[in-house]
């Protein structure tokens, strides 16, 4: 009798979802919203199925029946309110395919039922609201991957994290905070990079497997699961979007391997934050800063090997030293180096959005974007960048509050030291043809006149020395304060 109720209530709920979406469509609501309405609402079907049916062949029958219905309606064009004009990708059909696969696995292995629910809701709410928010927010919402937007991706992460946290609380799953973040990040990245509706396959199946590992496998077995899952995705993004040169990509892979082996999921996420956060900040900066403002630097669309080494060489060195000697001083040095790199990136990126800049070390106003310049926005962004990076090892339980504060202080101090070097030491040239201030000795096809600084100290050298300063400070703090 209970199973029969599940069939009836499940069928009625699915029909109500489709009818509600049809009503919205008839009232003139755009298809881009009506199809997401079904996408969001249909996830709650799992609650009905779990309560009345559970992991059984009945669950598979319901999912397959709904799949057959969706395929038929798409073929006949009967449900325009859930079709896509952009790419004709039947995302709802793909979602139902994933649900059918997960229902089969749950029937064979009942312990997969809760990971099934997490995956369904991460897809339903995370992917669903990513589309709604991405389409609704027009201003200050740059595209970061094909048609995917910044705020859409943030919505995917926030709703996926909320789903995972609710499941963990209701069912007492015991997933640590870093695991919840990893699940949400996995869902957001898969939603971001998988197009043509196939995110409704990669997102649920990816979160399905990862949540199972987090719930039922020991920490030793999943210590490296995040880099294993996300490295191929990030590498694909880097290559396709040409974020790094080929040599820079090779160095980044070596760095990823060393950091992941030394510090597992935590180390990988810290470096991933720097890479992904840096790309997002660059996009925002290019969108809102007029071309030609401030100091003209290298093309920041593609990072070369020197830039990878400047920001990642010390992370590699401290990872290798930690692997060799297992000394926590090297762990603190690594955390400070990673936090300083992102802190400096955030400062320079958001500092370019300010109206002006002030050279604290020469006590004068300068053009925004010039090395050595500081602004209120840039300084706050620098502090926030350091805190966000240090929050990752704090969430993993690697450091406590005191260690978190020390890492933030070291990273922020390194970013300030970067401004000091940029002001007083870094080389700057003036182009005789266009009059622009530049770091390159050649501009507009002609040699430039040196204005200030030391010839061999460019921006890459400044970044390296600043990171070294933060790392050295972290080792000193570890020895004397921890």
C-alpha positions as CSV (number, residue, x, y, z in Angstrom):
1,X,0.0,0.0,0.0
2,X,2.8,2.4,0.8
3,X,4.5,1.7,-2.5
4,X,1.2,2.4,-4.3
5,X,1.0,5.7,-2.6
6,X,4.5,6.5,-3.8
7,X,3.5,5.8,-7.4
8,X,0.4,7.9,-7.2
9,X,1.8,10.9,-5.2
10,X,5.0,10.8,-7.3
11,X,3.0,10.8,-10.6
12,X,0.7,13.6,-9.3
13,X,3.6,15.8,-8.2
14,X,5.4,15.4,-11.5
15,X,2.2,16.3,-13.4
16,X,1.7,19.4,-11.1
17,X,5.3,20.5,-11.9
18,X,4.7,20.3,-15.6
19,X,1.3,21.9,-15.4
20,X,2.6,24.8,-13.3
21,X,5.4,25.4,-15.8
22,X,2.8,25.3,-18.7
23,X,0.7,27.9,-16.9
24,X,3.7,30.2,-16.5
25,X,4.5,29.7,-20.2
26,X,0.9,30.6,-21.2
27,X,1.1,33.7,-19.0
28,X,4.0,34.9,-21.2
29,X,6.9,33.9,-18.9
30,X,10.0,33.2,-21.0
31,X,11.0,29.6,-21.7
32,X,14.4,30.2,-20.1
33,X,12.5,30.5,-16.8
34,X,9.7,28.0,-17.3
35,X,12.2,25.2,-18.1
36,X,14.2,26.1,-15.0
37,X,11.1,26.0,-12.9
38,X,10.5,22.4,-13.8
39,X,14.2,21.7,-13.3
40,X,14.1,23.1,-9.8
41,X,10.8,21.6,-8.7
42,X,11.4,18.1,-10.0
43,X,14.2,17.6,-7.6
44,X,11.7,17.4,-4.7
45,X,10.4,14.3,-6.2
46,X,13.2,12.5,-4.5
47,X,11.6,13.2,-1.1
48,X,8.4,11.5,-2.1
49,X,10.3,8.5,-3.6
50,X,12.6,8.1,-0.6
51,X,9.7,8.3,1.9
52,X,7.3,5.9,0.2
53,X,9.4,3.7,-2.0
54,X,13.1,3.8,-1.0
55,X,15.9,2.0,-2.9
56,X,14.0,-0.6,-4.9
57,X,13.1,-1.6,-8.4
58,X,10.0,0.6,-8.1
59,X,12.2,3.6,-7.9
60,X,13.9,2.6,-11.1
61,X,10.5,2.0,-12.8
62,X,9.3,5.5,-11.9
63,X,12.5,7.2,-13.2
64,X,12.4,5.2,-16.4
65,X,8.7,5.9,-17.0
66,X,9.3,9.6,-16.5
67,X,12.3,9.4,-18.9
68,X,10.2,7.7,-21.6
69,X,7.5,10.4,-21.2
70,X,10.0,13.2,-21.5
71,X,11.6,11.7,-24.6
72,X,8.2,11.2,-26.3
73,X,7.2,14.8,-25.6
74,X,10.5,16.2,-26.9
75,X,10.2,14.1,-30.1
76,X,6.6,15.3,-30.6
77,X,7.3,18.9,-29.5
78,X,4.5,18.7,-26.9
79,X,6.3,20.6,-24.1
80,X,7.6,23.8,-25.5
81,X,7.9,25.3,-22.0
82,X,10.8,23.0,-21.2
83,X,12.6,23.1,-24.5
84,X,15.7,25.2,-25.3
85,X,15.8,27.6,-28.2
86,X,19.6,28.2,-27.8
87,X,21.0,24.7,-28.4
88,X,17.9,22.4,-28.4
89,X,19.6,20.5,-25.6
90,X,17.0,18.4,-23.7
91,X,18.5,19.1,-20.3
92,X,15.5,17.8,-18.4
93,X,15.8,14.5,-20.3
94,X,19.5,14.3,-19.4
95,X,18.7,14.9,-15.8
96,X,16.2,12.1,-15.9
97,X,18.8,9.8,-17.4
98,X,21.1,10.6,-14.5
99,X,18.3,9.9,-12.0
100,X,17.6,6.5,-13.7
101,X,21.3,5.6,-13.4
102,X,21.4,6.6,-9.8
103,X,18.1,4.8,-9.0
104,X,19.6,1.6,-10.5
105,X,22.7,1.9,-8.4
106,X,20.6,2.6,-5.3
107,X,18.5,-0.5,-5.9
108,X,21.6,-2.6,-6.1
109,X,23.5,-0.8,-3.3
110,X,20.9,0.8,-0.9
111,X,23.6,2.9,0.8
112,X,23.7,5.0,-2.3
113,X,20.2,6.4,-1.6
114,X,21.4,9.4,0.4
115,X,24.1,10.3,-2.1
116,X,21.4,10.0,-4.8
117,X,19.4,12.6,-2.9
118,X,22.4,15.0,-2.5
119,X,23.1,14.7,-6.2
120,X,19.5,15.3,-7.2
121,X,19.2,18.4,-5.2
122,X,22.6,19.8,-6.1
123,X,21.5,19.5,-9.7
124,X,17.9,20.6,-9.2
125,X,18.7,23.7,-7.0
126,X,22.4,24.3,-7.8
127,X,22.1,24.1,-11.6
128,X,18.5,25.4,-11.7
129,X,19.2,28.6,-9.8
130,X,22.5,29.1,-11.6
131,X,20.4,29.5,-14.8
132,X,17.8,31.7,-13.2
133,X,20.3,34.0,-11.5
134,X,22.6,34.1,-14.5
135,X,19.8,35.1,-16.7
136,X,18.2,37.5,-14.3
137,X,21.3,39.5,-13.2
138,X,22.4,41.7,-16.1
139,X,24.7,44.3,-14.6
140,X,28.2,43.5,-13.3
141,X,27.8,39.8,-14.3
142,X,30.6,38.9,-16.7
143,X,30.6,35.7,-18.7
144,X,33.4,33.4,-17.4
145,X,32.9,30.3,-19.6
146,X,31.0,30.5,-22.8
147,X,27.4,31.5,-21.8
148,X,27.9,30.8,-18.1
149,X,28.2,33.9,-15.9
150,X,29.9,34.8,-12.6
151,X,26.8,35.2,-10.5
152,X,25.2,32.1,-12.0
153,X,28.2,30.1,-10.9
154,X,28.2,31.6,-7.4
155,X,24.5,30.7,-7.1
156,X,25.3,27.1,-8.1
157,X,28.0,27.0,-5.4
158,X,25.8,28.6,-2.7
159,X,22.7,26.4,-3.3
160,X,24.8,23.2,-3.7
161,X,26.5,24.0,-0.4
162,X,23.2,24.6,1.3
163,X,21.9,21.3,0.0
164,X,24.9,19.4,1.3
165,X,24.7,21.1,4.7
166,X,21.0,20.3,5.1
167,X,21.5,16.7,4.2
168,X,24.5,16.4,6.6
169,X,22.4,18.0,9.4
170,X,19.2,16.0,8.9
171,X,20.8,12.6,8.3
172,X,23.8,13.1,10.6
173,X,26.2,12.1,7.8
174,X,29.3,13.4,9.5
175,X,30.7,15.2,6.4
176,X,33.4,17.7,7.5
177,X,33.2,21.3,6.4
178,X,35.9,20.9,3.8
179,X,33.8,18.0,2.4
180,X,30.7,20.1,2.1
181,X,32.8,22.8,0.3
182,X,34.3,20.2,-2.0
183,X,30.9,18.9,-2.9
184,X,29.6,22.4,-3.7
185,X,32.7,23.3,-5.6
186,X,32.6,20.1,-7.6
187,X,28.9,20.8,-8.5
188,X,29.6,24.5,-9.4
189,X,32.7,23.6,-11.6
190,X,30.8,20.8,-13.4
191,X,27.9,23.1,-14.0
192,X,30.3,25.8,-15.3
193,X,32.4,23.8,-17.8
194,X,29.9,21.2,-19.1
195,X,27.7,22.7,-21.9
196,X,24.9,21.5,-24.2
197,X,22.8,20.4,-21.3
198,X,25.2,17.7,-20.4
199,X,25.8,19.4,-17.0
200,X,22.7,17.5,-16.1
201,X,24.7,14.3,-16.4
202,X,28.2,15.4,-15.1
203,X,26.9,17.4,-12.1
204,X,24.6,14.7,-10.6
205,X,26.9,11.8,-11.3
206,X,30.0,13.7,-10.0
207,X,28.4,14.8,-6.8
208,X,26.8,11.4,-6.4
209,X,30.1,9.6,-6.4
210,X,31.9,12.2,-4.3
211,X,29.2,12.3,-1.6
212,X,29.3,8.5,-1.4
213,X,33.1,8.6,-0.8
214,X,32.7,11.4,1.8
215,X,30.0,9.5,3.7
216,X,31.1,5.9,3.5
217,X,34.9,5.8,2.9
218,X,37.6,6.6,5.4
219,X,39.5,9.9,5.3
220,X,42.6,8.1,4.1
221,X,40.9,6.9,0.9
222,X,39.5,10.3,0.0
223,X,42.5,12.4,1.0
224,X,43.3,13.0,-2.6
225,X,39.8,12.7,-4.2
226,X,39.4,16.5,-4.9
227,X,42.5,16.9,-7.0
228,X,41.8,13.5,-8.7
229,X,38.3,14.7,-9.7
230,X,39.0,18.4,-10.4
231,X,42.5,18.4,-12.0
232,X,41.3,17.0,-15.3
233,X,38.5,19.6,-15.4
234,X,40.8,22.5,-14.5
235,X,43.4,21.4,-16.9
236,X,40.8,21.2,-19.7
237,X,39.7,24.8,-18.9
238,X,43.3,26.1,-18.8
239,X,44.0,24.5,-22.2
240,X,40.8,25.5,-23.9
241,X,40.7,29.0,-22.6
242,X,44.5,29.4,-23.1
243,X,44.9,30.7,-19.6
244,X,48.5,29.5,-19.5
245,X,51.1,29.1,-22.2
246,X,52.1,25.4,-23.0
247,X,55.2,25.7,-20.9
248,X,53.3,27.5,-18.1
249,X,50.7,24.7,-18.2
250,X,53.5,22.1,-17.8
251,X,54.9,23.9,-14.8
252,X,51.4,24.2,-13.3
253,X,50.8,20.5,-13.6
254,X,54.1,19.7,-11.8
255,X,53.1,22.2,-9.1
256,X,49.6,20.7,-8.8
257,X,51.2,17.2,-8.4
258,X,53.6,18.3,-5.7
259,X,51.0,20.3,-3.7
260,X,48.4,17.6,-4.0
261,X,50.8,14.9,-2.8
262,X,52.0,17.0,0.1
263,X,48.8,18.5,1.3
264,X,46.0,16.5,-0.4
265,X,42.6,18.1,-0.9
266,X,43.5,21.2,1.2
267,X,46.6,22.1,-0.8
268,X,44.8,21.6,-4.1
269,X,41.9,23.8,-3.2
270,X,44.3,26.6,-2.0
271,X,46.0,26.6,-5.4
272,X,42.7,26.2,-7.3
273,X,41.4,29.3,-5.5
274,X,44.4,31.3,-6.7
275,X,44.0,30.1,-10.3
276,X,40.2,30.3,-10.6
277,X,40.0,33.5,-8.5
278,X,42.7,35.1,-10.5
279,X,41.0,34.4,-13.7
280,X,37.7,35.8,-12.4
281,X,39.4,38.9,-11.1
282,X,41.1,39.5,-14.4
283,X,37.8,39.2,-16.2
284,X,36.1,41.7,-13.9
285,X,39.1,44.1,-14.3
286,X,39.1,43.9,-18.1
287,X,35.3,44.5,-18.1
288,X,35.3,47.6,-16.0
289,X,38.7,49.2,-16.4
290,X,39.2,51.3,-19.5
291,X,42.0,50.2,-21.8
292,X,45.2,52.1,-21.3
293,X,44.5,53.1,-17.6
294,X,47.6,53.0,-15.5
295,X,50.8,51.0,-15.9
296,X,50.8,48.9,-19.0
297,X,51.8,45.3,-18.2
298,X,52.1,41.9,-19.9
299,X,49.0,40.5,-21.5
300,X,47.1,39.1,-18.5
301,X,44.8,36.9,-20.6
302,X,47.6,34.2,-21.0
303,X,50.0,33.6,-18.2
304,X,53.5,32.5,-19.1
305,X,56.0,30.2,-17.4
306,X,57.7,33.1,-15.6
307,X,54.5,34.2,-14.0
308,X,53.7,30.6,-12.9
309,X,57.1,30.3,-11.4
310,X,56.9,33.7,-9.7
311,X,53.7,32.8,-8.0
312,X,54.1,29.0,-7.6
313,X,57.8,28.1,-7.3
314,X,57.9,28.6,-3.5
315,X,54.7,26.6,-3.1
316,X,56.4,23.8,-5.0
317,X,59.6,24.1,-2.9
318,X,57.7,24.0,0.4
319,X,55.6,21.1,-0.7
320,X,58.7,19.1,-1.6
321,X,60.4,20.0,1.7
322,X,57.2,19.0,3.7
323,X,57.2,15.7,1.8
324,X,60.8,15.1,2.6
325,X,60.9,16.2,6.3
326,X,57.3,16.3,7.4
327,X,58.0,19.5,9.3
328,X,55.0,21.8,10.0
329,X,57.1,24.9,9.5
330,X,57.1,24.1,5.8
331,X,53.3,23.7,5.9
332,X,52.9,27.2,7.4
333,X,55.3,28.6,4.8
334,X,53.3,27.0,2.0
335,X,50.0,28.4,3.3
336,X,51.5,31.9,3.6
337,X,52.9,31.8,0.1
338,X,49.6,30.6,-1.4
339,X,47.6,33.2,0.6
340,X,50.1,36.0,-0.4
341,X,49.8,35.2,-4.1
342,X,46.0,35.4,-4.0
343,X,46.1,38.5,-1.7
344,X,48.3,40.3,-4.2
345,X,46.2,39.3,-7.2
346,X,43.0,40.5,-5.4
347,X,44.7,43.8,-4.5
348,X,45.9,44.6,-8.0
349,X,42.7,43.4,-9.7
350,X,40.2,45.2,-7.5
351,X,42.5,48.1,-6.9
352,X,42.2,48.9,-10.6
353,X,38.5,49.6,-10.1
354,X,39.3,52.5,-7.7
355,X,39.3,56.1,-8.9
356,X,42.9,56.7,-8.0
357,X,45.8,55.3,-6.0
358,X,48.3,56.5,-3.4
359,X,52.0,55.6,-3.2
360,X,52.4,55.2,0.6
361,X,56.2,54.9,0.3
362,X,56.7,58.0,-1.8
363,X,53.8,59.8,-0.2
364,X,52.1,61.0,-3.4
365,X,49.1,60.3,-5.5
366,X,49.8,58.2,-8.7
367,X,47.8,56.7,-11.5
368,X,45.7,53.7,-10.6
369,X,47.1,50.4,-11.9
370,X,50.7,51.5,-11.3
371,X,52.9,49.1,-9.3
372,X,53.4,50.4,-5.8
373,X,50.0,52.2,-5.7
374,X,47.5,51.4,-3.0
375,X,43.8,52.1,-2.7
376,X,41.1,51.4,-0.1
377,X,39.4,48.9,-2.4
378,X,42.6,47.2,-3.2
379,X,43.8,47.0,0.4
380,X,40.4,45.6,1.6
381,X,40.5,43.1,-1.3
382,X,44.0,42.1,-0.4
383,X,43.0,41.4,3.2
384,X,39.9,39.5,2.1
385,X,42.0,37.4,-0.4
386,X,44.4,36.4,2.3
387,X,41.6,35.5,4.7
388,X,39.7,33.4,2.0
389,X,42.8,31.4,1.3
390,X,43.7,30.9,4.9
391,X,40.0,29.8,5.5
392,X,40.6,26.6,3.5
393,X,43.2,25.0,5.9
394,X,41.1,26.4,8.8
395,X,38.0,24.5,7.5
396,X,40.1,21.4,7.1
397,X,41.2,21.6,10.8
398,X,44.8,21.9,9.8
399,X,45.1,25.2,11.7
400,X,43.1,26.8,14.5
401,X,42.1,30.4,14.9
402,X,45.5,31.6,16.0
403,X,47.2,29.9,13.1
404,X,44.5,31.3,10.7
405,X,45.3,34.8,11.9
406,X,49.0,34.4,11.6
407,X,48.7,33.1,8.0
408,X,46.5,36.1,7.2
409,X,49.0,38.5,8.8
410,X,51.9,36.9,6.9
411,X,50.1,37.0,3.5
412,X,48.8,40.6,4.0
413,X,52.3,41.7,5.0
414,X,53.7,40.1,1.9
415,X,51.2,42.0,-0.2
416,X,52.2,45.2,1.5
417,X,55.9,44.3,0.8
418,X,54.9,43.8,-2.8
419,X,53.7,47.4,-2.9
420,X,56.9,48.6,-1.3
421,X,59.0,46.9,-3.9
422,X,56.7,48.0,-6.7
423,X,57.1,51.6,-5.6
424,X,60.8,51.8,-4.9
425,X,62.6,48.9,-6.7
426,X,60.5,47.7,-9.7
427,X,61.7,48.9,-13.0
428,X,59.4,51.3,-15.0
429,X,59.9,52.7,-18.5
430,X,58.3,55.5,-20.5
431,X,57.5,55.0,-24.1
432,X,58.8,57.9,-26.3
433,X,56.1,57.2,-29.0
434,X,52.9,57.0,-27.0
435,X,54.0,58.3,-23.6
436,X,52.7,55.3,-21.7
437,X,54.3,54.0,-18.6
438,X,55.3,50.3,-19.1
439,X,57.4,47.5,-17.7
440,X,58.8,46.6,-21.1
441,X,62.0,48.2,-22.3
442,X,60.5,48.1,-25.9
443,X,57.1,49.6,-26.7
444,X,55.5,50.7,-30.0
445,X,58.5,49.1,-31.8
446,X,61.0,51.5,-30.1
447,X,63.2,51.4,-27.1
448,X,61.8,53.1,-24.0
449,X,63.5,55.4,-21.5
450,X,64.0,54.0,-18.0
451,X,62.1,56.1,-15.5
452,X,62.9,54.4,-12.2
453,X,63.8,51.1,-10.5
454,X,66.3,48.4,-11.1
455,X,66.5,47.0,-14.6
456,X,66.2,43.3,-13.7
457,X,63.5,43.7,-11.1
458,X,60.2,43.3,-13.0
459,X,56.8,42.4,-11.8
460,X,57.6,38.6,-11.7
461,X,60.6,39.2,-9.6
462,X,58.6,41.4,-7.2
463,X,55.9,38.7,-6.9
464,X,58.5,36.1,-6.1
465,X,60.3,38.1,-3.5
466,X,57.0,39.2,-1.8
467,X,56.0,35.5,-1.6
468,X,59.4,34.7,-0.1
469,X,58.9,37.4,2.5
470,X,55.5,36.1,3.5
471,X,56.9,32.5,3.7
472,X,59.9,33.5,5.8
473,X,57.7,35.5,8.1
474,X,55.4,32.5,8.5
475,X,58.4,30.3,9.5
476,X,59.5,32.8,12.1
477,X,56.0,33.0,13.5
478,X,55.7,29.2,13.6
479,X,59.0,28.9,15.5
480,X,58.4,31.6,18.0
481,X,54.6,31.9,18.4
482,X,53.2,28.4,17.8
